[in-house]
Amino acid sequence: MTDRIPLQKVRDLILVGFPLPFRVLDSFERLLLNKGQLLVDEAQFESLAERGAWAEPAAVEEARAALAAANGKALAPRRSLFDRWERSLWELDKLTRALVRHQMGVSEIGKFYAELRELIDRGSGLNTGTNGSKHPSPYAQPRAIGERPTANR
């Protein structure tokens, strides 16, 4: 199977917090991460490598050419609220696995809980408030989670 490049061999092209320059597939050619998705942390990379993840040679060559063309330009990570939620899910997975293997104490859950609480508090206002107009959308009304909006008539 020479048409596969293991993820470890393209580590230089994959940056945590930046969009992937190519698709990542597993050993059965199932899509794991699409081009443009973010790698949330090193643990995610290690998990993908353990699963035998790989990239397509043509896409890797294209990414290397784009990197060479952009050499010297500053990169800035793009992290949305949804990216932070995805990272939290990976952190929760890592935390629970470590707890099951007794590699981590229960006291270390506190830090994760504080970060999760911040995301919940920050994200709870996504569908609330007004959009600044005189006639706000019914979907922008302050309401409890799960409560359906009322029509403005």
Helices and strands as residue ranges (DSSP letters): E 5-6, G 7-13, E 24-25, E 31-33, H 42-50, E 54-55, H 57-69, H 81-100, G 106-108, H 109-123, G 138-140
